[in-house]
Amino acid sequence: MADARELADEVLSAVNDHDVDRVLRCFRSDAVLVTPIGVAEGREQIAWYYEHLIKGFPDICMTVWNKVTCSDPAFTEWTLTGTHTGPFLLPDGEVLEGTGRRITVRGCGACTVEDGRIVTHRDYFDQLELLSQLGFELLPPPPP
């Protein structure tokens, strides 16, 4: 039976291969994915999250630079890179069409396993870092 470290590594590898089906095989049917973008409950919503991410950034790559050696939860620090060429859902619900901009976002994830599958996966990254690289203005212009 796979442990949290093995499953976290498999998810990262599957994301880098843009293989959503392989990602989903790591999750229990009732799993929860928590990210700054929102909460996905169950495989259908988790699939939507990863499909959306890959559609918006078809060359997405997560480079691991630190793994904590505890077995559960597995904790990983990574850098996500990609080119924004497809639609991407913004925090206000609007869709930002491809900008052609490259992104580099640092983040980390914690993965908890029950019965050999991921039950909770939490990714943390700075949305401001991501959105500012996409050219999205979060602050109003200064007064004249």
MODELLER restraints for C-alpha pairs under 7 A, 6 or more apart:
rsr = mdl.restraints
at = mdl.atoms
rsr.add(forms.Gaussian(group=physical.xy_distance, feature=features.Distance(at['CA:1:A'], at['CA:116:A']), mean=5.18, stdev=0.5))
rsr.add(forms.Gaussian(group=physical.xy_distance, feature=features.Distance(at['CA:2:A'], at['CA:116:A']), mean=5.15, stdev=0.5))
rsr.add(forms.Gaussian(group=physical.xy_distance, feature=features.Distance(at['CA:3:A'], at['CA:71:A']), mean=6.71, stdev=0.5))
rsr.add(forms.Gaussian(group=physical.xy_distance, feature=features.Distance(at['CA:3:A'], at['CA:113:A']), mean=6.75, stdev=0.5))
rsr.add(forms.Gaussian(group=physical.xy_distance, feature=features.Distance(at['CA:3:A'], at['CA:116:A']), mean=6.31, stdev=0.5))
rsr.add(forms.Gaussian(group=physical.xy_distance, feature=features.Distance(at['CA:4:A'], at['CA:71:A']), mean=5.88, stdev=0.5))
rsr.add(forms.Gaussian(group=physical.xy_distance, feature=features.Distance(at['CA:4:A'], at['CA:72:A']), mean=5.39, stdev=0.5))
rsr.add(forms.Gaussian(group=physical.xy_distance, feature=features.Distance(at['CA:4:A'], at['CA:73:A']), mean=6.13, stdev=0.5))
rsr.add(forms.Gaussian(group=physical.xy_distance, feature=features.Distance(at['CA:4:A'], at['CA:74:A']), mean=5.27, stdev=0.5))
rsr.add(forms.Gaussian(group=physical.xy_distance, feature=features.Distance(at['CA:4:A'], at['CA:111:A']), mean=6.05, stdev=0.5))
rsr.add(forms.Gaussian(group=physical.xy_distance, feature=features.Distance(at['CA:4:A'], at['CA:112:A']), mean=5.91, stdev=0.5))
rsr.add(forms.Gaussian(group=physical.xy_distance, feature=features.Distance(at['CA:4:A'], at['CA:113:A']), mean=5.40, stdev=0.5))
rsr.add(forms.Gaussian(group=physical.xy_distance, feature=features.Distance(at['CA:5:A'], at['CA:71:A']), mean=5.78, stdev=0.5))
rsr.add(forms.Gaussian(group=physical.xy_distance, feature=features.Distance(at['CA:5:A'], at['CA:74:A']), mean=4.94, stdev=0.5))
rsr.add(forms.Gaussian(group=physical.xy_distance, feature=features.Distance(at['CA:7:A'], at['CA:26:A']), mean=6.11, stdev=0.5))
rsr.add(forms.Gaussian(group=physical.xy_distance, feature=features.Distance(at['CA:8:A'], at['CA:74:A']), mean=6.70, stdev=0.5))
rsr.add(forms.Gaussian(group=physical.xy_distance, feature=features.Distance(at['CA:8:A'], at['CA:111:A']), mean=6.20, stdev=0.5))
rsr.add(forms.Gaussian(group=physical.xy_distance, feature=features.Distance(at['CA:11:A'], at['CA:23:A']), mean=5.14, stdev=0.5))
rsr.add(forms.Gaussian(group=physical.xy_distance, feature=features.Distance(at['CA:11:A'], at['CA:26:A']), mean=6.88, stdev=0.5))
rsr.add(forms.Gaussian(group=physical.xy_distance, feature=features.Distance(at['CA:12:A'], at['CA:62:A']), mean=6.68, stdev=0.5))
rsr.add(forms.Gaussian(group=physical.xy_distance, feature=features.Distance(at['CA:14:A'], at['CA:20:A']), mean=6.92, stdev=0.5))
rsr.add(forms.Gaussian(group=physical.xy_distance, feature=features.Distance(at['CA:14:A'], at['CA:22:A']), mean=5.86, stdev=0.5))
rsr.add(forms.Gaussian(group=physical.xy_distance, feature=features.Distance(at['CA:14:A'], at['CA:23:A']), mean=5.56, stdev=0.5))
rsr.add(forms.Gaussian(group=physical.xy_distance, feature=features.Distance(at['CA:15:A'], at['CA:23:A']), mean=6.85, stdev=0.5))
rsr.add(forms.Gaussian(group=physical.xy_distance, feature=features.Distance(at['CA:16:A'], at['CA:60:A']), mean=6.62, stdev=0.5))
rsr.add(forms.Gaussian(group=physical.xy_distance, feature=features.Distance(at['CA:16:A'], at['CA:61:A']), mean=5.08, stdev=0.5))
rsr.add(forms.Gaussian(group=physical.xy_distance, feature=features.Distance(at['CA:16:A'], at['CA:62:A']), mean=6.32, stdev=0.5))
rsr.add(forms.Gaussian(group=physical.xy_distance, feature=features.Distance(at['CA:18:A'], at['CA:54:A']), mean=6.65, stdev=0.5))
rsr.add(forms.Gaussian(group=physical.xy_distance, feature=features.Distance(at['CA:20:A'], at['CA:47:A']), mean=6.44, stdev=0.5))
rsr.add(forms.Gaussian(group=physical.xy_distance, feature=features.Distance(at['CA:20:A'], at['CA:50:A']), mean=6.52, stdev=0.5))
rsr.add(forms.Gaussian(group=physical.xy_distance, feature=features.Distance(at['CA:20:A'], at['CA:51:A']), mean=6.75, stdev=0.5))
rsr.add(forms.Gaussian(group=physical.xy_distance, feature=features.Distance(at['CA:24:A'], at['CA:43:A']), mean=6.36, stdev=0.5))
rsr.add(forms.Gaussian(group=physical.xy_distance, feature=features.Distance(at['CA:24:A'], at['CA:47:A']), mean=6.80, stdev=0.5))
rsr.add(forms.Gaussian(group=physical.xy_distance, feature=features.Distance(at['CA:26:A'], at['CA:117:A']), mean=5.46, stdev=0.5))
rsr.add(forms.Gaussian(group=physical.xy_distance, feature=features.Distance(at['CA:26:A'], at['CA:118:A']), mean=5.96, stdev=0.5))
rsr.add(forms.Gaussian(group=physical.xy_distance, feature=features.Distance(at['CA:27:A'], at['CA:117:A']), mean=5.11, stdev=0.5))
rsr.add(forms.Gaussian(group=physical.xy_distance, feature=features.Distance(at['CA:27:A'], at['CA:118:A']), mean=4.47, stdev=0.5))
rsr.add(forms.Gaussian(group=physical.xy_distance, feature=features.Distance(at['CA:27:A'], at['CA:119:A']), mean=6.34, stdev=0.5))
rsr.add(forms.Gaussian(group=physical.xy_distance, feature=features.Distance(at['CA:28:A'], at['CA:117:A']), mean=5.28, stdev=0.5))
rsr.add(forms.Gaussian(group=physical.xy_distance, feature=features.Distance(at['CA:28:A'], at['CA:118:A']), mean=5.75, stdev=0.5))
rsr.add(forms.Gaussian(group=physical.xy_distance, feature=features.Distance(at['CA:28:A'], at['CA:119:A']), mean=5.75, stdev=0.5))
rsr.add(forms.Gaussian(group=physical.xy_distance, feature=features.Distance(at['CA:29:A'], at['CA:42:A']), mean=5.44, stdev=0.5))
rsr.add(forms.Gaussian(group=physical.xy_distance, feature=features.Distance(at['CA:29:A'], at['CA:43:A']), mean=5.53, stdev=0.5))
rsr.add(forms.Gaussian(group=physical.xy_distance, feature=features.Distance(at['CA:30:A'], at['CA:41:A']), mean=6.75, stdev=0.5))
rsr.add(forms.Gaussian(group=physical.xy_distance, feature=features.Distance(at['CA:30:A'], at['CA:42:A']), mean=4.66, stdev=0.5))
rsr.add(forms.Gaussian(group=physical.xy_distance, feature=features.Distance(at['CA:30:A'], at['CA:119:A']), mean=6.95, stdev=0.5))
rsr.add(forms.Gaussian(group=physical.xy_distance, feature=features.Distance(at['CA:31:A'], at['CA:41:A']), mean=6.11, stdev=0.5))
rsr.add(forms.Gaussian(group=physical.xy_distance, feature=features.Distance(at['CA:31:A'], at['CA:42:A']), mean=5.12, stdev=0.5))
rsr.add(forms.Gaussian(group=physical.xy_distance, feature=features.Distance(at['CA:31:A'], at['CA:43:A']), mean=6.87, stdev=0.5))
rsr.add(forms.Gaussian(group=physical.xy_distance, feature=features.Distance(at['CA:31:A'], at['CA:118:A']), mean=6.48, stdev=0.5))
rsr.add(forms.Gaussian(group=physical.xy_distance, feature=features.Distance(at['CA:31:A'], at['CA:119:A']), mean=4.28, stdev=0.5))
rsr.add(forms.Gaussian(group=physical.xy_distance, feature=features.Distance(at['CA:31:A'], at['CA:120:A']), mean=5.64, stdev=0.5))
rsr.add(forms.Gaussian(group=physical.xy_distance, feature=features.Distance(at['CA:32:A'], at['CA:40:A']), mean=5.72, stdev=0.5))
rsr.add(forms.Gaussian(group=physical.xy_distance, feature=features.Distance(at['CA:32:A'], at['CA:41:A']), mean=4.56, stdev=0.5))
rsr.add(forms.Gaussian(group=physical.xy_distance, feature=features.Distance(at['CA:32:A'], at['CA:42:A']), mean=6.08, stdev=0.5))
rsr.add(forms.Gaussian(group=physical.xy_distance, feature=features.Distance(at['CA:32:A'], at['CA:119:A']), mean=6.23, stdev=0.5))
rsr.add(forms.Gaussian(group=physical.xy_distance, feature=features.Distance(at['CA:32:A'], at['CA:120:A']), mean=4.92, stdev=0.5))
rsr.add(forms.Gaussian(group=physical.xy_distance, feature=features.Distance(at['CA:32:A'], at['CA:121:A']), mean=6.42, stdev=0.5))
rsr.add(forms.Gaussian(group=physical.xy_distance, feature=features.Distance(at['CA:33:A'], at['CA:39:A']), mean=5.75, stdev=0.5))
rsr.add(forms.Gaussian(group=physical.xy_distance, feature=features.Distance(at['CA:33:A'], at['CA:40:A']), mean=5.01, stdev=0.5))
rsr.add(forms.Gaussian(group=physical.xy_distance, feature=features.Distance(at['CA:33:A'], at['CA:41:A']), mean=6.44, stdev=0.5))
rsr.add(forms.Gaussian(group=physical.xy_distance, feature=features.Distance(at['CA:33:A'], at['CA:46:A']), mean=6.51, stdev=0.5))
rsr.add(forms.Gaussian(group=physical.xy_distance, feature=features.Distance(at['CA:33:A'], at['CA:120:A']), mean=5.94, stdev=0.5))
rsr.add(forms.Gaussian(group=physical.xy_distance, feature=features.Distance(at['CA:33:A'], at['CA:121:A']), mean=4.88, stdev=0.5))
rsr.add(forms.Gaussian(group=physical.xy_distance, feature=features.Distance(at['CA:33:A'], at['CA:122:A']), mean=5.83, stdev=0.5))
rsr.add(forms.Gaussian(group=physical.xy_distance, feature=features.Distance(at['CA:34:A'], at['CA:40:A']), mean=6.43, stdev=0.5))
rsr.add(forms.Gaussian(group=physical.xy_distance, feature=features.Distance(at['CA:34:A'], at['CA:121:A']), mean=6.31, stdev=0.5))
rsr.add(forms.Gaussian(group=physical.xy_distance, feature=features.Distance(at['CA:34:A'], at['CA:122:A']), mean=4.66, stdev=0.5))
rsr.add(forms.Gaussian(group=physical.xy_distance, feature=features.Distance(at['CA:34:A'], at['CA:123:A']), mean=6.25, stdev=0.5))
rsr.add(forms.Gaussian(group=physical.xy_distance, feature=features.Distance(at['CA:35:A'], at['CA:122:A']), mean=6.00, stdev=0.5))
rsr.add(forms.Gaussian(group=physical.xy_distance, feature=features.Distance(at['CA:35:A'], at['CA:123:A']), mean=4.98, stdev=0.5))
rsr.add(forms.Gaussian(group=physical.xy_distance, feature=features.Distance(at['CA:35:A'], at['CA:124:A']), mean=6.01, stdev=0.5))
rsr.add(forms.Gaussian(group=physical.xy_distance, feature=features.Distance(at['CA:36:A'], at['CA:124:A']), mean=6.38, stdev=0.5))
rsr.add(forms.Gaussian(group=physical.xy_distance, feature=features.Distance(at['CA:36:A'], at['CA:125:A']), mean=6.79, stdev=0.5))
rsr.add(forms.Gaussian(group=physical.xy_distance, feature=features.Distance(at['CA:36:A'], at['CA:127:A']), mean=6.75, stdev=0.5))
rsr.add(forms.Gaussian(group=physical.xy_distance, feature=features.Distance(at['CA:37:A'], at['CA:91:A']), mean=6.98, stdev=0.5))
rsr.add(forms.Gaussian(group=physical.xy_distance, feature=features.Distance(at['CA:40:A'], at['CA:46:A']), mean=5.29, stdev=0.5))
rsr.add(forms.Gaussian(group=physical.xy_distance, feature=features.Distance(at['CA:54:A'], at['CA:60:A']), mean=6.51, stdev=0.5))
rsr.add(forms.Gaussian(group=physical.xy_distance, feature=features.Distance(at['CA:55:A'], at['CA:86:A']), mean=5.65, stdev=0.5))
rsr.add(forms.Gaussian(group=physical.xy_distance, feature=features.Distance(at['CA:55:A'], at['CA:87:A']), mean=6.93, stdev=0.5))
rsr.add(forms.Gaussian(group=physical.xy_distance, feature=features.Distance(at['CA:56:A'], at['CA:84:A']), mean=5.63, stdev=0.5))
rsr.add(forms.Gaussian(group=physical.xy_distance, feature=features.Distance(at['CA:56:A'], at['CA:85:A']), mean=5.87, stdev=0.5))
rsr.add(forms.Gaussian(group=physical.xy_distance, feature=features.Distance(at['CA:56:A'], at['CA:86:A']), mean=3.92, stdev=0.5))
rsr.add(forms.Gaussian(group=physical.xy_distance, feature=features.Distance(at['CA:56:A'], at['CA:87:A']), mean=4.96, stdev=0.5))
rsr.add(forms.Gaussian(group=physical.xy_distance, feature=features.Distance(at['CA:56:A'], at['CA:88:A']), mean=5.22, stdev=0.5))
rsr.add(forms.Gaussian(group=physical.xy_distance, feature=features.Distance(at['CA:57:A'], at['CA:82:A']), mean=5.51, stdev=0.5))
rsr.add(forms.Gaussian(group=physical.xy_distance, feature=features.Distance(at['CA:57:A'], at['CA:83:A']), mean=5.33, stdev=0.5))
rsr.add(forms.Gaussian(group=physical.xy_distance, feature=features.Distance(at['CA:57:A'], at['CA:84:A']), mean=4.86, stdev=0.5))
rsr.add(forms.Gaussian(group=physical.xy_distance, feature=features.Distance(at['CA:57:A'], at['CA:85:A']), mean=6.08, stdev=0.5))
rsr.add(forms.Gaussian(group=physical.xy_distance, feature=features.Distance(at['CA:57:A'], at['CA:86:A']), mean=6.39, stdev=0.5))
rsr.add(forms.Gaussian(group=physical.xy_distance, feature=features.Distance(at['CA:59:A'], at['CA:82:A']), mean=5.30, stdev=0.5))
rsr.add(forms.Gaussian(group=physical.xy_distance, feature=features.Distance(at['CA:59:A'], at['CA:83:A']), mean=6.30, stdev=0.5))
rsr.add(forms.Gaussian(group=physical.xy_distance, feature=features.Distance(at['CA:60:A'], at['CA:80:A']), mean=6.98, stdev=0.5))
rsr.add(forms.Gaussian(group=physical.xy_distance, feature=features.Distance(at['CA:60:A'], at['CA:81:A']), mean=5.69, stdev=0.5))
rsr.add(forms.Gaussian(group=physical.xy_distance, feature=features.Distance(at['CA:60:A'], at['CA:82:A']), mean=4.31, stdev=0.5))
rsr.add(forms.Gaussian(group=physical.xy_distance, feature=features.Distance(at['CA:61:A'], at['CA:80:A']), mean=5.67, stdev=0.5))
rsr.add(forms.Gaussian(group=physical.xy_distance, feature=features.Distance(at['CA:61:A'], at['CA:81:A']), mean=5.35, stdev=0.5))
rsr.add(forms.Gaussian(group=physical.xy_distance, feature=features.Distance(at['CA:61:A'], at['CA:82:A']), mean=6.31, stdev=0.5))
rsr.add(forms.Gaussian(group=physical.xy_distance, feature=features.Distance(at['CA:62:A'], at['CA:78:A']), mean=6.17, stdev=0.5))
rsr.add(forms.Gaussian(group=physical.xy_distance, feature=features.Distance(at['CA:62:A'], at['CA:79:A']), mean=5.57, stdev=0.5))
rsr.add(forms.Gaussian(group=physical.xy_distance, feature=features.Distance(at['CA:62:A'], at['CA:80:A']), mean=4.44, stdev=0.5))
rsr.add(forms.Gaussian(group=physical.xy_distance, feature=features.Distance(at['CA:62:A'], at['CA:81:A']), mean=6.52, stdev=0.5))
rsr.add(forms.Gaussian(group=physical.xy_distance, feature=features.Distance(at['CA:63:A'], at['CA:78:A']), mean=5.32, stdev=0.5))
rsr.add(forms.Gaussian(group=physical.xy_distance, feature=features.Distance(at['CA:63:A'], at['CA:79:A']), mean=5.16, stdev=0.5))
rsr.add(forms.Gaussian(group=physical.xy_distance, feature=features.Distance(at['CA:63:A'], at['CA:80:A']), mean=6.39, stdev=0.5))
rsr.add(forms.Gaussian(group=physical.xy_distance, feature=features.Distance(at['CA:64:A'], at['CA:76:A']), mean=6.98, stdev=0.5))
rsr.add(forms.Gaussian(group=physical.xy_distance, feature=features.Distance(at['CA:64:A'], at['CA:77:A']), mean=5.98, stdev=0.5))
rsr.add(forms.Gaussian(group=physical.xy_distance, feature=features.Distance(at['CA:64:A'], at['CA:78:A']), mean=4.25, stdev=0.5))
rsr.add(forms.Gaussian(group=physical.xy_distance, feature=features.Distance(at['CA:64:A'], at['CA:79:A']), mean=6.53, stdev=0.5))
rsr.add(forms.Gaussian(group=physical.xy_distance, feature=features.Distance(at['CA:65:A'], at['CA:77:A']), mean=5.93, stdev=0.5))
rsr.add(forms.Gaussian(group=physical.xy_distance, feature=features.Distance(at['CA:65:A'], at['CA:78:A']), mean=5.54, stdev=0.5))
rsr.add(forms.Gaussian(group=physical.xy_distance, feature=features.Distance(at['CA:66:A'], at['CA:76:A']), mean=5.83, stdev=0.5))
rsr.add(forms.Gaussian(group=physical.xy_distance, feature=features.Distance(at['CA:66:A'], at['CA:77:A']), mean=5.06, stdev=0.5))
rsr.add(forms.Gaussian(group=physical.xy_distance, feature=features.Distance(at['CA:66:A'], at['CA:78:A']), mean=6.99, stdev=0.5))
rsr.add(forms.Gaussian(group=physical.xy_distance, feature=features.Distance(at['CA:67:A'], at['CA:75:A']), mean=6.01, stdev=0.5))
rsr.add(forms.Gaussian(group=physical.xy_distance, feature=features.Distance(at['CA:67:A'], at['CA:76:A']), mean=4.60, stdev=0.5))
rsr.add(forms.Gaussian(group=physical.xy_distance, feature=features.Distance(at['CA:67:A'], at['CA:77:A']), mean=6.42, stdev=0.5))
rsr.add(forms.Gaussian(group=physical.xy_distance, feature=features.Distance(at['CA:68:A'], at['CA:74:A']), mean=6.73, stdev=0.5))
rsr.add(forms.Gaussian(group=physical.xy_distance, feature=features.Distance(at['CA:68:A'], at['CA:75:A']), mean=5.35, stdev=0.5))
rsr.add(forms.Gaussian(group=physical.xy_distance, feature=features.Distance(at['CA:68:A'], at['CA:76:A']), mean=6.37, stdev=0.5))
rsr.add(forms.Gaussian(group=physical.xy_distance, feature=features.Distance(at['CA:72:A'], at['CA:112:A']), mean=5.75, stdev=0.5))
rsr.add(forms.Gaussian(group=physical.xy_distance, feature=features.Distance(at['CA:72:A'], at['CA:113:A']), mean=6.94, stdev=0.5))
rsr.add(forms.Gaussian(group=physical.xy_distance, feature=features.Distance(at['CA:73:A'], at['CA:110:A']), mean=5.91, stdev=0.5))
rsr.add(forms.Gaussian(group=physical.xy_distance, feature=features.Distance(at['CA:73:A'], at['CA:111:A']), mean=5.07, stdev=0.5))
rsr.add(forms.Gaussian(group=physical.xy_distance, feature=features.Distance(at['CA:73:A'], at['CA:112:A']), mean=4.62, stdev=0.5))
rsr.add(forms.Gaussian(group=physical.xy_distance, feature=features.Distance(at['CA:74:A'], at['CA:110:A']), mean=5.53, stdev=0.5))
rsr.add(forms.Gaussian(group=physical.xy_distance, feature=features.Distance(at['CA:74:A'], at['CA:111:A']), mean=5.06, stdev=0.5))
rsr.add(forms.Gaussian(group=physical.xy_distance, feature=features.Distance(at['CA:74:A'], at['CA:112:A']), mean=6.73, stdev=0.5))
rsr.add(forms.Gaussian(group=physical.xy_distance, feature=features.Distance(at['CA:75:A'], at['CA:109:A']), mean=5.64, stdev=0.5))
rsr.add(forms.Gaussian(group=physical.xy_distance, feature=features.Distance(at['CA:75:A'], at['CA:110:A']), mean=4.52, stdev=0.5))
rsr.add(forms.Gaussian(group=physical.xy_distance, feature=features.Distance(at['CA:75:A'], at['CA:111:A']), mean=6.54, stdev=0.5))
rsr.add(forms.Gaussian(group=physical.xy_distance, feature=features.Distance(at['CA:76:A'], at['CA:108:A']), mean=5.42, stdev=0.5))
rsr.add(forms.Gaussian(group=physical.xy_distance, feature=features.Distance(at['CA:76:A'], at['CA:109:A']), mean=5.27, stdev=0.5))
rsr.add(forms.Gaussian(group=physical.xy_distance, feature=features.Distance(at['CA:76:A'], at['CA:110:A']), mean=6.62, stdev=0.5))
rsr.add(forms.Gaussian(group=physical.xy_distance, feature=features.Distance(at['CA:77:A'], at['CA:107:A']), mean=5.87, stdev=0.5))
rsr.add(forms.Gaussian(group=physical.xy_distance, feature=features.Distance(at['CA:77:A'], at['CA:108:A']), mean=4.12, stdev=0.5))
rsr.add(forms.Gaussian(group=physical.xy_distance, feature=features.Distance(at['CA:77:A'], at['CA:109:A']), mean=6.50, stdev=0.5))
rsr.add(forms.Gaussian(group=physical.xy_distance, feature=features.Distance(at['CA:78:A'], at['CA:106:A']), mean=5.97, stdev=0.5))
rsr.add(forms.Gaussian(group=physical.xy_distance, feature=features.Distance(at['CA:78:A'], at['CA:107:A']), mean=5.44, stdev=0.5))
rsr.add(forms.Gaussian(group=physical.xy_distance, feature=features.Distance(at['CA:78:A'], at['CA:108:A']), mean=5.72, stdev=0.5))
rsr.add(forms.Gaussian(group=physical.xy_distance, feature=features.Distance(at['CA:79:A'], at['CA:104:A']), mean=6.65, stdev=0.5))
rsr.add(forms.Gaussian(group=physical.xy_distance, feature=features.Distance(at['CA:79:A'], at['CA:105:A']), mean=5.57, stdev=0.5))
rsr.add(forms.Gaussian(group=physical.xy_distance, feature=features.Distance(at['CA:79:A'], at['CA:106:A']), mean=4.40, stdev=0.5))
rsr.add(forms.Gaussian(group=physical.xy_distance, feature=features.Distance(at['CA:79:A'], at['CA:107:A']), mean=6.10, stdev=0.5))
rsr.add(forms.Gaussian(group=physical.xy_distance, feature=features.Distance(at['CA:80:A'], at['CA:104:A']), mean=5.64, stdev=0.5))
rsr.add(forms.Gaussian(group=physical.xy_distance, feature=features.Distance(at['CA:80:A'], at['CA:105:A']), mean=5.11, stdev=0.5))
rsr.add(forms.Gaussian(group=physical.xy_distance, feature=features.Distance(at['CA:80:A'], at['CA:106:A']), mean=6.26, stdev=0.5))
rsr.add(forms.Gaussian(group=physical.xy_distance, feature=features.Distance(at['CA:81:A'], at['CA:103:A']), mean=5.35, stdev=0.5))
rsr.add(forms.Gaussian(group=physical.xy_distance, feature=features.Distance(at['CA:81:A'], at['CA:104:A']), mean=4.54, stdev=0.5))
rsr.add(forms.Gaussian(group=physical.xy_distance, feature=features.Distance(at['CA:81:A'], at['CA:105:A']), mean=6.50, stdev=0.5))
rsr.add(forms.Gaussian(group=physical.xy_distance, feature=features.Distance(at['CA:82:A'], at['CA:102:A']), mean=5.67, stdev=0.5))
rsr.add(forms.Gaussian(group=physical.xy_distance, feature=features.Distance(at['CA:82:A'], at['CA:103:A']), mean=5.49, stdev=0.5))
rsr.add(forms.Gaussian(group=physical.xy_distance, feature=features.Distance(at['CA:83:A'], at['CA:100:A']), mean=5.99, stdev=0.5))
rsr.add(forms.Gaussian(group=physical.xy_distance, feature=features.Distance(at['CA:83:A'], at['CA:101:A']), mean=5.61, stdev=0.5))
rsr.add(forms.Gaussian(group=physical.xy_distance, feature=features.Distance(at['CA:83:A'], at['CA:102:A']), mean=4.36, stdev=0.5))
rsr.add(forms.Gaussian(group=physical.xy_distance, feature=features.Distance(at['CA:83:A'], at['CA:103:A']), mean=6.25, stdev=0.5))
rsr.add(forms.Gaussian(group=physical.xy_distance, feature=features.Distance(at['CA:84:A'], at['CA:98:A']), mean=5.23, stdev=0.5))
rsr.add(forms.Gaussian(group=physical.xy_distance, feature=features.Distance(at['CA:84:A'], at['CA:99:A']), mean=5.74, stdev=0.5))
rsr.add(forms.Gaussian(group=physical.xy_distance, feature=features.Distance(at['CA:84:A'], at['CA:100:A']), mean=5.15, stdev=0.5))
rsr.add(forms.Gaussian(group=physical.xy_distance, feature=features.Distance(at['CA:84:A'], at['CA:101:A']), mean=5.47, stdev=0.5))
rsr.add(forms.Gaussian(group=physical.xy_distance, feature=features.Distance(at['CA:84:A'], at['CA:102:A']), mean=6.33, stdev=0.5))
rsr.add(forms.Gaussian(group=physical.xy_distance, feature=features.Distance(at['CA:85:A'], at['CA:98:A']), mean=3.92, stdev=0.5))
rsr.add(forms.Gaussian(group=physical.xy_distance, feature=features.Distance(at['CA:85:A'], at['CA:99:A']), mean=5.95, stdev=0.5))
rsr.add(forms.Gaussian(group=physical.xy_distance, feature=features.Distance(at['CA:85:A'], at['CA:100:A']), mean=5.19, stdev=0.5))
rsr.add(forms.Gaussian(group=physical.xy_distance, feature=features.Distance(at['CA:86:A'], at['CA:97:A']), mean=5.79, stdev=0.5))
rsr.add(forms.Gaussian(group=physical.xy_distance, feature=features.Distance(at['CA:86:A'], at['CA:98:A']), mean=4.37, stdev=0.5))
rsr.add(forms.Gaussian(group=physical.xy_distance, feature=features.Distance(at['CA:87:A'], at['CA:95:A']), mean=6.07, stdev=0.5))
rsr.add(forms.Gaussian(group=physical.xy_distance, feature=features.Distance(at['CA:87:A'], at['CA:96:A']), mean=5.53, stdev=0.5))
rsr.add(forms.Gaussian(group=physical.xy_distance, feature=features.Distance(at['CA:87:A'], at['CA:97:A']), mean=4.32, stdev=0.5))
rsr.add(forms.Gaussian(group=physical.xy_distance, feature=features.Distance(at['CA:87:A'], at['CA:98:A']), mean=5.57, stdev=0.5))
rsr.add(forms.Gaussian(group=physical.xy_distance, feature=features.Distance(at['CA:88:A'], at['CA:95:A']), mean=5.41, stdev=0.5))
rsr.add(forms.Gaussian(group=physical.xy_distance, feature=features.Distance(at['CA:88:A'], at['CA:96:A']), mean=5.13, stdev=0.5))
rsr.add(forms.Gaussian(group=physical.xy_distance, feature=features.Distance(at['CA:88:A'], at['CA:97:A']), mean=6.39, stdev=0.5))
rsr.add(forms.Gaussian(group=physical.xy_distance, feature=features.Distance(at['CA:89:A'], at['CA:95:A']), mean=4.50, stdev=0.5))
rsr.add(forms.Gaussian(group=physical.xy_distance, feature=features.Distance(at['CA:89:A'], at['CA:96:A']), mean=6.25, stdev=0.5))
rsr.add(forms.Gaussian(group=physical.xy_distance, feature=features.Distance(at['CA:90:A'], at['CA:96:A']), mean=6.63, stdev=0.5))
rsr.add(forms.Gaussian(group=physical.xy_distance, feature=features.Distance(at['CA:99:A'], at['CA:134:A']), mean=6.98, stdev=0.5))
rsr.add(forms.Gaussian(group=physical.xy_distance, feature=features.Distance(at['CA:101:A'], at['CA:134:A']), mean=6.11, stdev=0.5))
rsr.add(forms.Gaussian(group=physical.xy_distance, feature=features.Distance(at['CA:103:A'], at['CA:130:A']), mean=6.79, stdev=0.5))
rsr.add(forms.Gaussian(group=physical.xy_distance, feature=features.Distance(at['CA:103:A'], at['CA:133:A']), mean=5.94, stdev=0.5))
rsr.add(forms.Gaussian(group=physical.xy_distance, feature=features.Distance(at['CA:105:A'], at['CA:129:A']), mean=6.57, stdev=0.5))
rsr.add(forms.Gaussian(group=physical.xy_distance, feature=features.Distance(at['CA:105:A'], at['CA:130:A']), mean=6.10, stdev=0.5))
rsr.add(forms.Gaussian(group=physical.xy_distance, feature=features.Distance(at['CA:106:A'], at['CA:125:A']), mean=6.25, stdev=0.5))
rsr.add(forms.Gaussian(group=physical.xy_distance, feature=features.Distance(at['CA:107:A'], at['CA:124:A']), mean=5.48, stdev=0.5))
rsr.add(forms.Gaussian(group=physical.xy_distance, feature=features.Distance(at['CA:107:A'], at['CA:125:A']), mean=4.37, stdev=0.5))
rsr.add(forms.Gaussian(group=physical.xy_distance, feature=features.Distance(at['CA:108:A'], at['CA:123:A']), mean=5.71, stdev=0.5))
rsr.add(forms.Gaussian(group=physical.xy_distance, feature=features.Distance(at['CA:108:A'], at['CA:124:A']), mean=5.35, stdev=0.5))
rsr.add(forms.Gaussian(group=physical.xy_distance, feature=features.Distance(at['CA:108:A'], at['CA:125:A']), mean=6.73, stdev=0.5))
rsr.add(forms.Gaussian(group=physical.xy_distance, feature=features.Distance(at['CA:109:A'], at['CA:122:A']), mean=5.38, stdev=0.5))
rsr.add(forms.Gaussian(group=physical.xy_distance, feature=features.Distance(at['CA:109:A'], at['CA:123:A']), mean=4.18, stdev=0.5))
rsr.add(forms.Gaussian(group=physical.xy_distance, feature=features.Distance(at['CA:109:A'], at['CA:124:A']), mean=6.10, stdev=0.5))
rsr.add(forms.Gaussian(group=physical.xy_distance, feature=features.Distance(at['CA:110:A'], at['CA:121:A']), mean=5.76, stdev=0.5))
rsr.add(forms.Gaussian(group=physical.xy_distance, feature=features.Distance(at['CA:110:A'], at['CA:122:A']), mean=5.17, stdev=0.5))
rsr.add(forms.Gaussian(group=physical.xy_distance, feature=features.Distance(at['CA:110:A'], at['CA:123:A']), mean=6.54, stdev=0.5))
rsr.add(forms.Gaussian(group=physical.xy_distance, feature=features.Distance(at['CA:111:A'], at['CA:118:A']), mean=6.69, stdev=0.5))
rsr.add(forms.Gaussian(group=physical.xy_distance, feature=features.Distance(at['CA:111:A'], at['CA:120:A']), mean=5.95, stdev=0.5))
rsr.add(forms.Gaussian(group=physical.xy_distance, feature=features.Distance(at['CA:111:A'], at['CA:121:A']), mean=4.48, stdev=0.5))
rsr.add(forms.Gaussian(group=physical.xy_distance, feature=features.Distance(at['CA:111:A'], at['CA:122:A']), mean=6.46, stdev=0.5))
rsr.add(forms.Gaussian(group=physical.xy_distance, feature=features.Distance(at['CA:112:A'], at['CA:118:A']), mean=5.75, stdev=0.5))
rsr.add(forms.Gaussian(group=physical.xy_distance, feature=features.Distance(at['CA:112:A'], at['CA:119:A']), mean=5.90, stdev=0.5))
rsr.add(forms.Gaussian(group=physical.xy_distance, feature=features.Distance(at['CA:112:A'], at['CA:120:A']), mean=5.19, stdev=0.5))
rsr.add(forms.Gaussian(group=physical.xy_distance, feature=features.Distance(at['CA:112:A'], at['CA:121:A']), mean=6.32, stdev=0.5))
rsr.add(forms.Gaussian(group=physical.xy_distance, feature=features.Distance(at['CA:113:A'], at['CA:119:A']), mean=5.29, stdev=0.5))
rsr.add(forms.Gaussian(group=physical.xy_distance, feature=features.Distance(at['CA:113:A'], at['CA:120:A']), mean=6.99, stdev=0.5))
